[in-house]
């Protein structure tokens, strides 16, 4: 599930369907990427006392915290599977961004209908980190889509408390996937 923009042929029936359209692809992607990360992490090597002066590489906040706790002052010689998983987390971060037709935007709109401030926050977050090009492309691409199909026919149906909690957990996951540019990753040769 690496498609970032939801484009539907028919209108969404209610907020429950809107939630499910956006939530399950995120979970599938998260499971796949985390599996790749575990495999890549085990295939990578780690050394301390080496200074790497290469370009910065975007790493999710949660991975950075994990590395600083378990492997402080070390350089990761990353296997290509680990690099693929880190790029997957970056794509998932964009996908989870609460902005219009992205999965995160549809998810947040199913929980908080018609709250355009959430879309604005999502765009600001994309603009003020290393993903500025993504933000510009998103505005251009989403302006071409008919977002009317994403508004449910029945906007009165409430989400259950469990779905609201799951949506809130996805917001926390989005924060934990925030990309930080680091210089402690080097490709395994």
Secondary structure per residue as TSV (DSSP state, phi and psi in degrees):
chain	resnum	aa	ss	phi	psi
A	1	X	-	360.0	70.0
A	2	X	-	-102.1	6.1
A	3	X	-	-74.4	129.0
A	4	X	-	-93.2	-21.6
A	5	X	B	-113.6	131.3
A	6	X	-	-90.3	122.5
A	7	X	-	-130.7	115.5
A	8	X	-	-105.8	150.9
A	9	X	S	-80.7	-37.9
A	10	X	S	-116.1	162.8
A	11	X	-	-71.1	150.7
A	12	X	-	-74.5	138.8
A	13	X	-	-73.4	-52.3
A	14	X	B	-148.6	180.0
A	15	X	H	-68.1	-27.3
A	16	X	H	-65.0	-47.0
A	17	X	H	-64.0	-38.6
A	18	X	H	-61.8	-41.9
A	19	X	H	-60.7	-47.8
A	20	X	H	-67.6	-34.1
A	21	X	H	-62.5	-34.2
A	22	X	H	-96.4	-29.5
A	23	X	H	-75.4	-47.7
A	24	X	H	-67.2	-37.0
A	25	X	H	-63.2	-34.1
A	26	X	H	-64.6	-45.9
A	27	X	H	-62.8	-43.3
A	28	X	H	-60.2	-44.7
A	29	X	H	-64.9	-40.0
A	30	X	H	-63.5	-41.9
A	31	X	H	-65.0	-46.0
A	32	X	H	-62.3	-47.7
A	33	X	H	-66.3	-40.0
A	34	X	H	-66.1	-37.3
A	35	X	H	-62.3	-44.7
A	36	X	H	-63.6	-38.1
A	37	X	H	-62.6	-44.2
A	38	X	H	-62.5	-43.9
A	39	X	H	-63.8	-48.3
A	40	X	H	-64.4	-36.2
A	41	X	H	-63.3	-41.5
A	42	X	H	-72.3	-24.3
A	43	X	H	-89.9	-9.9
A	44	X	-	-87.3	162.6
A	45	X	E	-117.6	159.1
A	46	X	E	-134.4	134.6
A	47	X	E	-137.1	148.4
A	48	X	E	-109.5	160.4
A	49	X	S	80.2	11.7
A	50	X	-	-109.3	136.0
A	51	X	-	-102.5	123.7
A	52	X	-	-108.8	125.3
A	53	X	-	-115.2	40.9
A	54	X	-	-89.8	178.7
A	55	X	-	-66.9	161.8
A	56	X	-	-76.2	149.0
A	57	X	E	-126.2	132.2
A	58	X	E	-74.5	126.9
A	59	X	E	-129.0	136.5
A	60	X	E	-60.5	148.4
A	61	X	H	-53.5	-43.7
A	62	X	H	-64.3	-37.5
A	63	X	H	-69.8	-40.1
A	64	X	H	-61.8	-45.1
A	65	X	H	-62.9	-40.8
A	66	X	H	-60.8	-46.5
A	67	X	H	-64.9	-43.9
A	68	X	H	-66.5	-29.4
A	69	X	H	-80.3	-46.2
A	70	X	H	-93.6	-28.3
A	71	X	S	-132.3	59.0
A	72	X	T	-66.2	147.7
A	73	X	T	55.8	36.8
A	74	X	E	-126.0	158.0
A	75	X	E	-105.0	137.0
A	76	X	E	-99.2	119.3
A	77	X	E	-91.9	93.3
A	78	X	E	-80.1	131.9
A	79	X	-	-69.3	154.1
A	80	X	H	-61.6	-27.2
A	81	X	H	-67.6	-36.0
A	82	X	H	-65.7	-41.9
A	83	X	H	-62.3	-43.1
A	84	X	H	-60.6	-42.4
A	85	X	H	-66.7	-38.1
A	86	X	H	-65.4	-39.0
A	87	X	H	-66.8	-35.7
A	88	X	H	-62.6	-40.9
A	89	X	H	-64.0	-35.8
A	90	X	H	-64.6	-44.3
A	91	X	H	-63.8	-40.7
A	92	X	H	-65.0	-35.1
A	93	X	H	-61.0	-46.2
A	94	X	H	-62.6	-42.7
A	95	X	H	-62.5	-36.2
A	96	X	H	-82.8	-6.6
A	97	X	S	-61.6	128.5
A	98	X	-	-75.4	79.4
A	99	X	S	-141.5	115.4
A	100	X	T	38.2	-111.4
A	101	X	T	-88.9	4.3
A	102	X	B	-69.6	157.6
A	103	X	H	-55.2	-41.2
A	104	X	H	-65.2	-35.1
A	105	X	H	-68.8	-41.6
A	106	X	H	-67.0	-40.6
A	107	X	H	-63.1	-47.6
A	108	X	H	-66.9	-34.1
A	109	X	H	-71.2	-27.1
A	110	X	H	-72.3	-28.5
A	111	X	H	-86.9	-44.9
A	112	X	S	-120.7	83.4
A	113	X	T	-64.8	141.8
A	114	X	T	59.2	36.9
A	115	X	-	-106.4	89.1
A	116	X	H	-69.3	-17.0
A	117	X	H	-63.2	-32.0
A	118	X	H	-66.4	-41.0
A	119	X	H	-62.2	-40.0
A	120	X	H	-63.5	-42.9
A	121	X	H	-61.9	-44.5
A	122	X	H	-59.7	-42.2
A	123	X	H	-66.3	-40.9
A	124	X	H	-62.3	-42.5
A	125	X	H	-61.8	-41.2
A	126	X	H	-67.4	-35.6
A	127	X	H	-70.9	-34.2
A	128	X	T	-105.4	35.5
A	129	X	S	-140.3	-162.2
A	130	X	T	-74.0	3.4
A	131	X	T	-105.7	29.8
A	132	X	H	-57.5	-39.4
A	133	X	H	-63.8	-35.6
A	134	X	H	-62.2	-41.7
A	135	X	H	-62.4	-44.1
A	136	X	H	-64.7	-44.9
A	137	X	H	-63.0	-39.7
A	138	X	H	-62.2	-44.2
A	139	X	H	-61.0	-41.8
A	140	X	H	-67.3	-45.3
A	141	X	H	-69.1	-46.2
A	142	X	H	-68.3	-27.9
A	143	X	T	-65.8	-18.4
A	144	X	T	-86.7	-15.2
A	145	X	S	-89.5	152.2
A	146	X	-	-90.2	97.6
A	147	X	G	-75.1	-5.6
A	148	X	G	-63.0	-31.5
A	149	X	G	-67.9	-18.7
A	150	X	G	-84.0	-13.9
A	151	X	S	-82.4	127.8
A	152	X	-	-69.1	149.3
A	153	X	S	-65.6	-37.1
A	154	X	B	-113.2	99.3
A	155	X	-	-94.6	6.2
A	156	X	-	-88.9	-32.2
A	157	X	-	-59.4	125.3
A	158	X	-	-86.2	151.3
A	159	X	-	-78.5	150.4
A	160	X	-	-70.7	161.7
A	161	X	H	-60.8	-37.7
A	162	X	H	-64.0	-38.8
A	163	X	H	-69.0	-36.3
A	164	X	H	-65.6	-37.9
A	165	X	H	-66.7	-43.8
A	166	X	H	-61.5	-40.0
A	167	X	H	-63.8	-39.1
A	168	X	H	-66.1	-37.3
A	169	X	H	-63.8	-38.3
A	170	X	H	-65.3	-32.6
A	171	X	H	-65.5	-40.3
A	172	X	H	-64.4	-41.6
A	173	X	H	-60.7	-41.0
A	174	X	H	-59.2	-43.1
A	175	X	H	-63.9	-41.6
A	176	X	H	-69.3	-21.2
A	177	X	T	-90.4	2.3
A	178	X	-	-54.7	126.0
A	179	X	E	-78.9	131.4
A	180	X	E	-113.1	137.3
A	181	X	E	-84.2	120.5
A	182	X	E	-125.4	161.3
A	183	X	S	-118.5	18.9
A	184	X	-	-102.0	16.6
A	185	X	E	-114.6	128.8
A	186	X	E	-130.3	142.6
A	187	X	E	-68.2	136.8
A	188	X	-	-70.3	130.0
A	189	X	-	-103.3	360.0
